[in-house]
Amino acid sequence: MAEIDTATRVRVLLDAAGVTPTEKEFEAFVQAYPVLRAQADALYIEEVRYEEPALVFTPISPTK
């Protein structure tokens, strides 16, 4: 599969969202995309896939 360049990827994402930025805004999105993509990818760590979070909200009050 051919690799899609960053500008094309950003254009497709903006088109899908219905966003029409100015050329200056588009260039800013293209520059920021690799960093934002890496940050989003870093949120998912395979080693902890099935672990529970440290804090778990239980809506039931504890019994005394």
N, C-alpha and C positions, 0 to 999 in steps of 0.2 A: 504494500500500500504506500502511495506517495505521501510524503510529509507535507502538511499544509503550513505555509509561512504564517508568521504571527499576524501580519496586517490582514490577510484573508480571513483568518480565524476570528479576529476582532470584528471585522466587517460582518461576518455571518452572525455572530452573537448579537451585535447591535441591531442588525436587520430583524432577527428573530424577536428581539425585545421591542421593536418598533421605535427605536431611538435613532434620531438623525442629528448627529453632532456636527459642529463646524469642523473644518479641516484641522484647525489647531487642537480642538478637543480630541479629534480622532487620533492625531499623532501622540497626544498625551496618553490615551488609552493603549495604543500600541506599545509605547515605552513602558507602561505600568503592568501590562498583562503578564509577562513572564514571572515577575515577582509575586503578583497576586495568585497566579496559577500554582506556583511552588508553595505558597503559604496554604492554599486550600488543600493541596495534596498532602501536606505535612499534618493535617488534622486527622488523617486516617493511618493508624499504625496497626499493621496486621497482627503483631504479637499480643495486643490487648483487645482484639476483636470481640471476645466473648466475656470480658471482665465487666463488672458493674462499676458505676462511678463511685467515687468516695462518699458522696452524699446522695442519699436516696430519699425523695419526698414520699411520705406515706400520709395520705389524706385522712386516715382514721386515727382518732386520738387514742393514746394508750390507755389501757384499763388500769385502775388502781388496785 
